Amino acid sequence: MNLLFISPPMDYNVIKKEYSFEAYMPPLGLLYLASPLEKKGHKIKVIDFIAEKYSDQKLNEEVSKVDVVGITITSQVASSAKKIIDLIKNYYPKKIIIVGGPHCTIQGEKVLSEMNADISVVGDGEKVIIDIIKALNENNDLSNIHGIFYRENGEIKSGLPPIEIEDLDSLDFPDRNLIKHYSYGKEAITGITYFAKGKITTIMTTRGCPFNCKFCVSKSIFKKCRLRSAENVVKEMEEISNDYESVFIVDDNFLMDKKKTNKIMDLLIEKNLDLDIWISGVRITDADEELFKKMKKAGVKSLEFGIESGNQDILNYYNKKITLKQVEKSVKLSKKIGFFTVGNFILGSPIETDKHINDSISFAKKLNLDFAFFYGFSFLKGSELWEDAYQQGKVKENEMFVPCDSRRGLCNFTPEELRERLSRAFLSYYISPKYLVSQFIRSVFIYRNFRVFKAGLILLLKQKEGSLFDKK
């Protein structure tokens, strides 16, 4: 069979404007699905409408060449995915469309009520997709396939219960050749990929997170925490090093098993790969000087922390199970070892006041991270805080991604008021004399380039024109 896999743009306004959101990282999930299918002799093409401009004409042309279309969906792109599905069905009513991804896992059978797709995959899809294509190829019944919902004679039916893949080492490595014509990261100022050298790709070494932060949907997507072996991870990194200069580890919590992490770093040091490693998910409480030194030696360049707030009451409210003192200690250690440090903050939680927001801005400035990102709070379906709001009647069942809004009793700020505070946070952080002086020194003597200054300037310009917040 010939299959087309699509990563939709961020929202339907992007489609209408034929405007491409800055491509941050490749659609790793689709590449994981492609590899086992290719082994079975199927031909796959991937279109990333985040990394290229959308057009109806291209969609029509590419869909005309294939038997099946697969679309990965997060809640943030659900509206554009629905429009794409409608367009495909308008062009080709009998074309089979399969959807999957976090949105489908959280919504279950409701996805096929929302969208005119034929099959929806819940949870891990690497083995399910093989069963689906085999059944379609042989015109077999879909009811015996695990983890799917499907249409039959106008009804939505379910297959067998989903099964999470226990042995992640059993998965084929993602086929990155399918997106080699795209360029990721270099124009994505709002991500740390901007600072990496050369060609950029991503790697996943774990699935799931053992913690229960109230704003997070991880527990609704992954029922268990699963880890790849150190040997399997390093084998993929060896393959990556043949074509890429930088790799981003995109786990929710890369350091959840320090024994495994130590082994990965030992093997990387032994292999001596010419590969810069950037870690997107590091928990504050996992900071360890000896491990950090080993990571630095192995090629790790950056650590990105989910700090979330500079106020202890808010951290407790989120159930982060970290303290401000631990944050300070971990960031200080990271800078001492020589890592590029990134911290993420969320402003505007349901109980947050101006004092809490000011505390976060002040704390971020005190930490003096290389980069601080401030995001407006949103209720994500699948999180504990969304469920609380739903039980209180403040959000509706079909609302997947609900921004902070005092007019609905969701928090203490309107979207416009929170936008102003986000703008103030960015301005206050990046024009701080302490930050400017420290970054000049680090740019000259450590990074030996001024990309941090350029990125900071662009962030300030974006927040001023509003485009930075529109895209979140």
C-alpha positions in Angstrom: 0.0 0.0 0.0 0.9 3.6 -0.4 0.4 5.8 2.7 0.5 9.5 3.3 1.2 10.7 6.8 0.3 14.3 7.7 1.4 16.6 10.6 -1.3 19.4 10.5 -0.6 23.1 11.0 -1.2 24.7 14.4 -4.8 25.9 13.6 -7.1 26.5 10.7 -6.2 30.2 10.5 -2.7 29.0 9.5 -4.3 27.0 6.7 -6.3 30.0 5.4 -3.3 32.3 5.5 -1.0 29.7 4.0 1.5 30.6 6.7 3.9 28.1 8.3 4.4 28.1 12.0 8.1 28.0 12.9 9.1 24.4 12.7 10.5 23.4 16.1 11.0 19.6 16.0 10.1 16.8 13.5 6.9 14.6 13.9 8.7 11.8 15.7 5.5 9.8 16.2 4.8 9.5 12.5 8.4 8.4 11.8 8.0 5.7 14.4 4.9 4.4 12.6 6.6 4.6 9.2 9.5 2.2 10.0 7.6 -1.0 10.6 5.3 -0.4 7.7 8.3 0.1 5.3 9.7 -3.3 6.6 6.4 -4.8 5.4 6.9 -3.3 1.9 4.6 -0.4 2.2 5.6 3.0 0.8 5.3 6.1 3.1 5.4 9.8 2.4 5.3 12.4 5.3 4.1 15.9 4.9 4.8 18.3 7.8 2.5 21.3 7.4 4.3 22.9 10.4 7.6 22.8 8.5 6.2 23.9 5.2 3.4 26.1 4.0 0.0 24.5 3.7 -1.9 24.5 0.4 -5.1 22.8 -0.8 -3.5 22.0 -4.1 -0.6 20.1 -2.5 -3.0 18.2 -0.2 -5.1 17.2 -3.1 -2.2 16.1 -5.3 -0.5 14.0 -2.6 -3.7 12.4 -1.4 -4.6 11.4 -5.0 -1.4 9.2 -5.1 -2.1 7.1 -2.0 -4.4 4.4 -0.6 -4.5 5.5 3.0 -4.0 8.8 4.9 -2.7 9.0 8.5 -2.9 12.2 10.5 -1.3 12.8 13.9 -3.4 15.0 16.2 -2.7 17.0 19.4 -5.5 19.0 20.9 -3.8 22.2 19.7 -4.1 21.2 16.1 -7.5 19.4 16.3 -9.3 22.2 14.5 -7.0 22.2 11.5 -6.9 18.4 11.4 -10.7 18.4 11.2 -10.6 20.8 8.2 -8.0 18.7 6.4 -10.1 15.6 6.9 -13.2 17.3 5.6 -11.2 18.5 2.5 -9.9 15.0 1.8 -13.3 13.5 2.1 -14.7 16.1 -0.2 -12.1 15.3 -2.8 -12.0 11.5 -2.2 -15.0 10.3 -0.2 -13.8 6.7 -0.1 -10.2 7.4 0.8 -9.4 5.7 4.2 -8.3 8.2 6.9 -6.6 7.0 10.1 -6.0 9.4 13.0 -3.9 9.0 16.1 -1.8 10.9 18.6 -2.5 12.4 22.1 -5.8 14.0 21.2 -7.2 10.6 20.0 -5.9 8.8 23.1 -7.6 11.4 25.4 -10.9 11.6 23.5 -11.3 7.9 22.7 -14.3 7.1 20.5 -15.4 10.8 20.6 -12.8 11.6 18.0 -14.8 9.9 15.3 -17.9 11.9 16.3 -15.8 15.1 16.0 -14.1 14.2 12.7 -15.0 12.4 9.6 -12.1 9.9 9.9 -12.5 6.2 9.4 -10.2 4.8 12.1 -8.9 6.3 15.4 -5.9 4.8 17.2 -5.7 5.1 21.0 -2.3 4.9 22.7 0.9 3.4 21.2 0.4 3.0 17.5 3.5 1.2 16.2 2.1 -2.3 16.3 -1.5 -1.3 15.8 -0.8 0.4 12.5 0.6 -2.9 11.1 -2.6 -4.7 12.1 -4.8 -2.0 10.6 -3.0 -2.0 7.2 -3.0 -5.7 7.1 -6.7 -5.8 7.8 -7.4 -3.2 5.1 -5.2 -4.9 2.6 -6.9 -8.3 3.1 -10.4 -6.8 3.7 -10.5 -8.3 7.1 -12.7 -7.4 10.2 -11.2 -4.6 12.3 -12.9 -5.7 15.6 -10.0 -7.9 16.7 -7.4 -5.1 16.6 -6.3 -3.6 19.9 -6.6 0.1 20.6 -8.9 1.4 17.8 -12.3 2.8 17.1 -13.7 2.5 13.6 -16.7 3.2 11.4 -18.8 0.3 10.1 -22.1 0.8 8.3 -22.6 4.2 9.8 -21.8 3.2 13.4 -18.8 3.8 15.5 -17.4 0.6 16.9 -14.5 -0.4 19.1 -11.8 -2.9 18.7 -10.1 -4.7 21.6 -8.7 -2.7 24.6 -5.4 -0.8 23.9 -2.1 -2.4 24.9 0.9 -0.3 25.8 4.2 -1.6 24.4 6.2 -2.7 27.4 9.5 -3.3 25.5 10.4 -0.1 23.8 13.6 -1.7 22.6 11.4 -3.8 20.3 10.5 -0.7 18.3 12.2 0.1 15.0 14.1 3.4 15.0 12.2 6.3 13.4 12.8 6.7 9.6 14.2 10.2 9.6 14.9 10.0 5.8 11.3 10.8 5.3 11.7 14.3 6.5 15.3 15.0 5.5 14.1 17.7 3.1 12.8 19.8 6.0 14.9 22.1 8.2 14.0 22.1 11.8 14.9 24.4 14.7 17.0 27.1 13.2 14.2 29.6 12.8 12.3 28.5 15.9 13.3 31.3 18.2 10.8 30.2 20.8 12.6 26.9 21.3 16.1 26.0 22.3 16.7 24.3 19.0 17.7 27.8 17.7 21.0 27.5 19.5 22.0 24.1 18.3 24.7 23.5 15.7 24.1 22.0 12.3 21.2 19.7 11.3 18.8 18.9 14.2 16.7 15.9 15.1 15.0 14.4 18.1 15.1 11.2 20.1 12.8 9.6 22.7 14.3 7.4 25.4 11.3 7.1 27.8 7.5 7.3 27.6 5.5 8.6 30.5 6.4 10.4 33.8 6.1 9.1 37.4 4.9 12.4 38.8 1.4 13.9 38.9 1.6 17.7 38.2 -2.0 18.9 38.1 -1.6 20.8 34.8 -0.1 17.9 32.9 -1.8 15.4 30.6 1.0 12.8 30.6 -0.9 10.4 32.8 -3.9 10.4 30.5 -1.7 9.5 27.5 0.8 7.1 29.1 -0.5 4.7 31.8 2.9 3.4 32.7 6.5 4.8 32.6 8.6 2.8 30.2 12.3 3.1 29.5 14.5 2.0 26.6 17.8 0.4 27.5 20.9 2.4 27.5 22.4 0.2 24.7 19.3 0.7 22.5 19.4 4.5 23.0 23.1 4.8 22.2 22.7 2.6 19.1 20.2 5.1 17.7 22.4 8.0 18.6 25.2 6.4 16.6 22.8 6.2 13.6 21.8 9.8 14.2 25.4 11.0 14.3 25.9 9.9 10.7 23.5 12.6 9.4 23.0 15.1 12.2 25.1 17.4 14.4 22.6 17.9 17.2 20.0 15.8 18.9 17.2 16.8 21.3 16.1 14.3 23.9 12.3 15.0 24.1 11.4 12.9 27.2 9.1 14.3 29.8 11.7 13.2 32.4 15.0 12.0 31.0 16.7 11.6 34.4 13.9 9.5 36.0 16.3 6.5 36.1 19.8 7.8 37.0 21.4 4.3 36.7 20.3 4.1 33.1 21.3 7.7 32.4 24.8 7.0 33.8 25.1 4.0 31.5 24.0 6.1 28.5 26.6 8.7 29.2 29.3 6.1 29.8 28.6 4.5 26.4 28.5 7.9 24.7 31.9 8.8 26.2 33.2 5.4 25.0 31.8 5.9 21.5 33.1 9.5 21.3 30.3 10.6 18.9 30.5 14.0 17.3 27.0 14.9 18.5 25.7 17.7 20.6 23.0 16.6 23.0 20.2 18.9 24.2 17.8 17.7 26.9 14.3 19.1 26.9 12.9 17.5 30.1 14.9 17.6 33.3 13.4 17.5 36.8 14.8 20.0 39.3 15.2 17.3 42.0 17.4 15.1 39.7 20.3 17.4 39.7 23.5 15.5 40.6 27.0 16.9 40.3 28.9 13.7 39.3 26.2 12.8 36.8 26.2 16.3 35.4 30.0 16.2 34.9 29.6 13.0 33.1 26.8 14.4 30.9 29.0 17.3 30.0 31.8 15.1 29.0 29.4 13.0 26.9 28.3 16.0 24.8 25.3 17.4 26.6 25.0 21.1 25.9 21.8 22.2 27.6 19.3 21.4 30.3 15.7 22.6 30.2 13.8 22.7 33.5 10.1 22.8 34.1 10.2 25.4 36.9 6.6 26.7 36.4 6.6 29.3 39.2 8.7 31.4 41.5 6.2 31.2 44.3 6.1 28.1 46.6 2.3 28.2 47.1 1.8 27.9 43.4 4.3 25.1 43.1 2.4 23.3 45.9 -0.9 24.0 44.1 0.5 22.3 41.0 1.7 19.3 43.1 5.2 19.9 41.6 6.9 18.4 44.7 9.9 20.8 44.4 11.0 23.8 46.4 12.4 27.2 45.4 15.7 26.3 47.2 16.0 23.1 45.1 15.4 25.1 41.9 18.2 27.6 42.9 20.6 24.8 43.8 19.9 22.9 40.5 20.3 25.9 38.2 23.4 27.0 40.0 24.9 23.6 39.6 24.0 23.4 35.9 25.7 26.8 35.3 28.7 25.7 37.2 29.1 22.6 35.0 28.7 24.8 31.9 25.3 23.8 30.6 23.1 26.2 28.6 20.2 26.6 31.1 16.5 27.0 30.1 13.6 27.5 32.5 9.9 27.3 31.7 7.3 29.3 33.7 3.5 29.2 33.7 1.7 32.4 34.5 -2.0 32.7 35.3 -3.1 29.5 37.1 -6.6 29.4 38.6 -5.4 30.8 42.0 -2.7 33.1 40.8 -2.6 36.8 41.6 -0.4 39.6 40.5 1.8 38.9 43.5 2.4 35.3 42.4 3.2 36.5 38.9 5.6 39.1 40.1 7.3 36.5 42.3 7.8 34.3 39.2 9.3 37.2 37.2 11.6 38.2 40.1 12.6 34.6 40.7 13.4 34.0 37.0 15.6 37.1 37.1 17.4 35.9 40.2 18.2 32.6 38.6 19.6 34.4 35.6 19.0 31.5 33.2 20.3 31.7 29.7 16.7 31.6 28.5 13.4 31.9 30.4 10.1 31.2 28.7 6.8 32.5 30.1 3.6 30.7 29.0 0.0 31.6 29.8 -1.9 28.9 31.8 -4.4 26.8 29.9 -6.7 24.0 31.0 -5.7 20.9 29.0 -8.2 18.1 28.8 -6.7 15.0 30.5 -5.2 17.1 33.3 -6.4 17.2 36.9 -7.1 20.9 36.8 -9.2 20.6 33.6 -11.2 17.8 35.3 -11.7 20.1 38.4 -13.0 22.9 36.1 -15.2 20.4 34.3 -16.8 19.1 37.5 -17.5 22.7 38.5 -19.2 23.3 35.2 -16.6 25.9 34.0 -15.5 24.1 30.9 -17.4 21.8 28.5 -16.6 18.3 27.7 -15.6 19.2 24.1 -13.2 22.0 25.2 -9.8 20.5 25.0 -7.6 23.6 25.4 -9.1 26.4 27.5 -7.0 29.5 28.2 -7.1 31.4 31.5 -10.2 33.6 31.6 -11.6 35.4 34.6 -14.9 36.0 32.8 -15.6 32.3 33.0 -14.5 32.1 36.6 -11.4 30.1 35.6 -8.8 32.4 37.0 -8.1 36.0 38.1 -7.3 37.4 34.6 -8.9 37.9 31.3 -6.8 36.7 28.3 -6.0 40.3 27.5 -4.8 41.0 31.0 -2.7 37.8 31.1 -1.2 38.7 27.7 -0.1 42.0 29.2 1.6 40.3 32.1 3.3 37.8 29.8 4.6 40.7 27.8 5.9 42.4 31.0 7.6 39.2 32.1 9.5 38.9 28.8 10.5 42.6 28.8 11.5 42.6 32.5 13.6 39.5 32.1 15.5 40.3 28.8 16.3 43.9 29.5 17.6 43.2 33.0 21.1 44.7 33.3 22.2 41.5 35.2 21.0 39.3 32.3 22.5 41.5 29.6 25.9 41.6 31.2 26.0 37.9 32.0 24.9 37.0 28.5 27.5 39.2 27.0 30.2 37.5 29.0 28.9 34.0 28.3 28.4 34.8 24.6 32.0 36.0 24.2 33.8 33.5 26.4 31.6 30.4 26.4 29.3 30.2 23.4 31.5 32.4 21.2 28.5 33.7 19.3 25.7 36.2 19.9 22.7 34.0 19.0 21.3 34.5 22.5 21.2 38.2 22.1 19.6 37.9 18.7 17.0 35.4 20.0 16.2 37.7 23.0 15.7 40.7 20.7 13.4 38.7 18.4 11.4 37.4 21.4 11.0 41.0 22.6 9.8 42.1 19.2 7.4 39.1 18.9 5.8 39.8 22.3 5.5 43.5 21.4 3.5 42.7 18.2 1.6 39.9 20.0 2.6 37.1 17.6 4.5 35.2 20.3 1.4 34.6 22.4 -0.9 34.0 19.4 1.0 30.9 18.5 0.9 29.2 21.9 
